[in-house]
Amino acid sequence: MRRVTLIFLLAALAAAPVLAQTKPRRPATPKPATPAGPFKTPLTAAEMKDKQAVVETARGTIVIQLLPEAAPNHVGYFMAEARKGSFDGTTFHRAVQMGIVQGGDPLSKDPAKRAMYGTGGLGILAAEFGSEPVTRGAVAAVLQPGKADSAGNQFFIAITDQVALNGQFTVFGRVVEGLEVAQAISDEPVDEKGHIVARVEIAKVTIRDTPPPEALPFSTESVEELSRYRAVIETTYGAITIGFLPDKAPEHVRNFLRLASVGVFDGTTVHRIVKGFVIQTGLVESRAAPLTQKQQRYVTTLKPEFNDTLHLAGIVSMARTSDPASASTSFFICTGPAPSLDNAYSVFGKVLSGMGVVSTIEAVPVNGETPLDRIDVIRVRLEKH
């Protein structure tokens, strides 16, 4: 994929001028006045420090952390163009599925100039190649083929690592929120030229100060406060309400509440049923949609909090691998006594209501331990009592 992406990006840009030359009847697009030299930003380092670009698109919002320390002139130019509204009404016009998405061409404001998308807004900036890699989430300047000092308004977002592009394009930002939006754009159907068939418009690009880091949810509540929460697990078979045991496993309770609050469990499935033993859910890989960047930040592994609570019917405990410190998102509900798990798995809750739903789920036919029917966790809703 990386090699394909590199060839695509360079070859596709190279093809555009040829296309224009083979259709001489097309009205020529007036060229902007050639600047005296490459753009040099008048902004100081302090004026560009800790800035983000909020890119509002037809598919959702993408937030880019700008990197003036890596590419000051590219950042200064991008900020100036955004404040002028130069990106507003342009499109993401080109994509490689799970590779890159490309946008920012001022010509893309005009649907009638679709054949010329990818040729506008270039030849303005000198290269600022550096050590910043073209990895997942990198935002880099598009170039004219064979011309290092030809960047301008156009940029691309790397959906996956593109190490073959390292050192060949100027990386001036990183997506810190909404990479899933860019990934969805990369999945859009394209024509034979790699142009996205549907119009994926950039409604507005706003420059803002980087907001302070969000406080980690459920990091300061006391054991007493944590014990007042309930989680309602809404499944396609009904609702299961669980209460928590923060006096036994406080960090596991915090982790569960945190993941539930940002929707990590929503769209997962009951992926394992062992009759008379457990039903298991919460596995991120079973989600109907990938995690957002924000959700991904909260997924971590936990140190064990083994305790003296016995694994009886209705007990909620964390799944793990052979590594005691590998519990993350997947959890199970015991459907019967499981003494082999006692003091070896971290019990953190118990079913308060809905054991009938648990029994119904347990009765679903299985292939080995895998349910034959999909059992969705629609969402996990938190309540406080």
N, C-alpha and C positions, 0 to 999 in steps of 0.2 A: 504493500500500500504506500509506503513512504516513497519508493522510487516512482510509482505511478503518479503520486501527487506532485513531485518535483517536475516530472515531464509535462504533466497537465498544466501546471501553473505557468511554466515558461513557454511551452508550445502554444497554449491557448492565447496568451497575450501576443505572441509573435504572429499568430494567424490573423488577428484582427486588422492590422494595416493592409495585409494582402487582400483581405475581403473587400476593403474599401477601394483598392486599386483595380480590382476586377469588375467593379461596377461604376464606371466613370460618370454615368448619368446621375448618380446620387449627388444632391446639392452638397457642396463642400461646407463643413462646419467651420465657422470663423475661429481662428486660433487666438488664444490670449496673448497679450504682449509678452515677449520673452523678457524675464527679469534680468537685471544686471549681473546677477550671480546667484548661487544657491541661497535659499532662504536661511536667514540667521534670526533666531528668535530674539525679540527685545525683552522677553520676560527674564527675570532673575531666577536663580535656583530656588529662592524662598517663595517666589510667586507660583512656582510649579510644584512645589513640594506637597505631598499628601493630597493629591487631586485624583478624582475619579470622573470617568465619563459614563453617564447613564444613557444607554442606547435603547430607546423605546421602539420596538418593532411590531409588525402585524402579528407576530407569533409569541410575543412576550418581551420582557425587559432583560437586557444584558448589561452588567456593570463591569467596567474595565478600570483596573487600577493602573494609572499612568506611571511610567518609569523614567523620569527626567534624568536620573543619574546614569541611565544606560544610553539614552538618546535624547538629549535636551532639545535639539532643533526639531526633531520629529514631534516631540510632546508639545513644544511651543506652537508649532504649526497646527497640530490637531486641535489644541485648545482654541486658537484664534479662529479656525474654520468653524468649529462647533459653535462658538459664541456668535459668529456671523450667520448661523443657520445654514451653512453650506451643505451639511449632511441631511438636513430635513427634506424629506420627499425623495431621497435617493433610495436605491434598493440593494439588497443582497442579490446580485445578479448571476453569480457563478457558484457552483458547489461541486465538491467531490465527496461522495457519501462516506461518512466517518473519516474524512480526511481534512478538508478545509471548507470554509465559506468565505466568499469575497464580496466586498461592497465598497460604497463610498464614492463611486464614479459620479461626478456631477451630471454627466450625460444621461444617467439613468433616471433623472427626474422626468424626462420626456419619453413616454412609451414609444413614440414614433421613431426614436433613435436606437431602438433595441439592437439592431445589427451592429451598432458601434459601441455597445456597452463593453467596458474594459479598456477603452482607449483614451478616456478623458481624465483630466486632473493630474497628469503625471509630469515629470521633468522639472521638479521644483526644489527637491531636497538632495543634498549630498548624503552619501551613505554614512551611517554611524554603526557599522558592524561591531559587534562586541562579543562578550562571552555569554550573553543571555541566550539560552537554548530555545529552539522552536519545539517546545514540548506542549502537551495538552493544555489549552487555555491561552497560549501565547498569541499576542496580537502584533502583527508585523506589517511593514509597508510593502506594497506591491511595486515591482520594478518593470520598466520596459526591458525587453529581452536584450541581454548583452550590455546593459548600461547600468553600472552600479549606482551612479549619481542621478537617478531618474525618478525617485519616489515623489509622492504628492498626496492627494486626497484618498486614494484607494488603499485599502488595508485588507488583510485576511486574518481569520481566526483559525488556529489549529485545533481541530476536534480531537485528534489523537497525536501522539508524539511523531514529529516529522524531523528526525535527526539528520536526514540527508540534506535538509535546508539550513542547518547550523552554519553560521558565518557567512551566509549568502544573502540574507535579508535582515533588515533592521527591526529588531523586536523593541517596541516602545510601550507595551502594556501587557497586562494579564487579566483575563476574565476571572473575577472573584465571586461573581454571582450570575446565574443564568446561563451557564455553559450548556445546560440541557436544552435551552432554547436554541442556541447555535447548532447543537447536535441535531435537533429536529429540523432545522433549516437545511442541514446537509443531507437529510433524507428526502428532500423535495425532489420530485421528478425533474430531470433536465433534458434538454434537446440534444441533437447531435453535436452541437458546439459547446456543450457543457453549461449553457445558460439555463437558469431555473425557469421552468415553464410558467409557473404562477408568479405574480408580482408580490415579492416579500418586501414591503416598504419599510424604510426607517422613518418613523414619524417625526422623531426629534432626538437630538443628542444634547444633553445638558452637562455642563461641567460643575462639579460640586466638591466641597471639602470632603476628605475621607472621614466618614463618621467614626466615632469612638467604638472600640470593640463592644459587641453585645455581651452583657453579663451572662454567664453560663446558667441556663435555667435550672432551678431546683438545686442550687449549690449552697444556699445559705439557710434553708429551712431547718428548723429543729426536728428532732425525732418525733416530738408531739405533733408538730404541724404536718409532717409527712404522713403520719398515721391517719390523718383526717381525709386523705385522698382516696378515691375509688376510681377504678378504670372499668368502663363498660366496653367489652369487646363485642362489637356488632358483627355477626357472621351471617352467612346466607341460611343458616339453620336456626338462628335466633341469637339472643344476647346473653353474655356471660359477664357477671360483675365480680370483680376481684377486689379484695382489700389487701393492705400491705403490712409487712412486719419490719418496719425500719429499726426496731430495737435489735433485730437479729441480723439484718443485712442492709444497713443504711445506704451504702454506695450502689447496691443493686436496685434498691427502690428509687434512688435519685436517677439512675440510668434509665430505668423503665419509664418513669414519668417524663423525663427529658425527651426520650425517643417518641413517646406517644404525643407529646405536645407539638412536635414538628411533623407528625404524620408519617414517621418511618414505618410503622406497622400497617398503615392503611394500604390495602391492595395486596397484602401477602396472603398466603394460603395455609390451611392446615395440611402440612406436607408429609406428616408421619403419624400413623396410628398403630399402636401395639395394644391389642385388645387385652383388657385386664391389667394394663400397665400405665400407658400414657397416651395423650394426644399432644402433638408438638406443632408449633407455629412460630411466626416472627422472623423466618429466614428471609433476609434481604433479597437473595437470588430468586425467590418465588414471587416477588412483587410484579404486578402487571405493568408498572412503569419504573424506569430507573430512578434512583435517588437524585434529588436536586443537590446542588453544591452545598447549600445550607444544611440539608439533612445529612449529607455525607460527613460534614464536620463533627457531627455528634456521635457517629458510629466509632466505637473504640472497644478495646478489650478490657476486661475487669479482673482485678485480683480476687481470688476466692474469698468468700465469706461463709465458709462452712459453719453450720451451727447445729444445735441439738434438736431442731424441729424435725419430727419424723415425716417421711414421705408416705402420707396416707391419701386416700381419695379426696380430691379437691385441693390438694397442696399445689402451689405454683412455684416452679424452680427453674433455674437457668440451665440450658443445654450447653455443652462444651465438648471439645475434643479430648484426647488423652492428656493434653496440657491443662492443668488445673486453672491456669490464668488465661484461658482462651474464650471464656463466655463473652458474648457480644450482644446479639439481638434476639437470637432464637431461644424460646422458652417452652416449657411443657407443663401440662396439667395432669396430675396423677389421676387415674381412674380406679385405682385399687392400691393396696399396700405395696410399697416397693422398698423393702428394707435394704436391698443391695445399694441403694442410692444414699442412704443415711450417712451424714458426715462426709460425703464425697461430692455433693452438689449443693449449690447455694440456694436454699429456700428463701424466698423473699415475699411470698403472698399466699393467699388462699381464696378459693371461690366462696363468695357470699351468697350468690344466687345464680341459677342457670345450670346446675348440675344435670338437669334433664336435657339441656342442649348438649352438654358434654357427652352424655350417654348416647344421644342420637348421632352425634358425630362419630363416636367410637364404633357405632354399628354400621357405618358406611363400608361397603365391600372394598377390599384392598388387594393389591398385588404385592405380596410380601408385606412390606410396611407402608406402601404407597397407596393412598386412596385412589380408587378408580374414577370417582367423581371429584371435580374441583370444588373445594370448600373455601370460599373467600372470607377473609377478614375484611369487611367493608371499611371499617374504621375502628379506632380505639379512642373513645371519648372519656375525658377526665371530668370527675365531679369532686367537689369538696364539701365535706359535711362538718 
